[in-house]
C-alpha cells in the first residue's frame, strides 16, 4: 500500500511540465519588450528629425533667397527637398532607418503657432514613418508556421518659433 501512495506523490515530471508551460509565455514577453523598445526608439528618432527640420525651417533665410510658405514632399519643391535631404535623412540614416519610407512630408513656414497675445510665427514640420514587425504564427489546417506582419505608422509633428 505504501508503494502505491508514493507513486501518486511522485512529482519528478512536474518541473518539466511547468517549464514547458512557462517558457513560451516568457519568450513572448521578452520579444514583446524588444519590439516595443525598437518601436519607441524609432518613434524617438522620427520626432527628433521633425524637431530638427522645424528648427531649420524656422531659421530666417537670406534676403535674396525666395522662400515659399508651403513645402510639400509629394511635389518636392526646392526648399522642401533640401529640408528633407539635408536635415531629416541624415538623422534617420544615423539611426539605421530608411529615409525613402518617409510619407506625407510637409513643412509650413510663417505659420501662427498660438492664438494668444503676442502671437508667435514659426515653422511646422510633419511626416509619417511606417514601422513593421514580424511574428511567427501557427495555422491549424494544415499545421504550419507562417510569418505574420503587423505594422503601425508613426506620426511626427514639430514646430519651432521664428526668431525676429
Beta strands, then each sheet from edge to edge (+ up, - down):
strand 1: 70-72
strand 2: 102-112
strand 3: 121-139
strand 4: 144-161
sheet 1: 1+ 2- 3+ 4-
end
